[in-house]
């Protein structure tokens, strides 16, 4: 996993990259947040949806709620980019829409859009 700091509008973000998923459960999600804070000095995370276990997108597992609540509790903000069009779950689409109305969690299409949402 690599953590690359980027800055726009005087707001720093950490772009997380890896060849394999890095968020598999709540503890690994917290580890990613703390590593970004240590290496890039920010709790604003940008990552490709492929870096999250697919269980995150199955709301019945409770994993998405657990991870997102931890991030908010620790002052983290996250923008997850990728293609969500193949998901058919109504509750997942509702989570995505509701999150995108807020200020802490975003589900977007591109890395550039993720950066733009976190640095408004």
BELBEL-V973072 format. One record per pair of residues at least 6 apart in sequence whose ideal C-beta (glycine too) atoms are under 6 Angstrom apart, sorted by the first residue. I is the first residue (numbers start at 0). J is the second residue. Records with the same first field share a line. If there is no record, write none. Layout:
# BELBEL-V973072
I=J / J
This chain:
# BELBEL-V973072
0=17 / 21
1=16
2=13 / 35 / 38 / 39
3=14
4=11 / 13 / 39
5=12 / 14
7=118
8=118
10=118
11=41
12=41 / 43 / 45 / 117
13=35 / 39 / 41 / 44
14=45
15=44 / 46
17=50
20=50 / 52
21=31 / 50
22=28 / 31 / 51
23=52
25=65 / 66 / 69
28=66
29=69
32=75
35=44
36=42
42=74 / 75
43=76 / 117
44=77
45=78 / 113
46=79
47=81
48=79 / 81
54=60 / 62
55=62 / 63
58=90 / 91
67=104
70=77
71=103
76=103 / 117
77=104
78=105 / 107 / 113 / 116 / 117
79=106
80=107 / 109 / 110 / 113
95=106
98=104
99=105
105=116
107=113
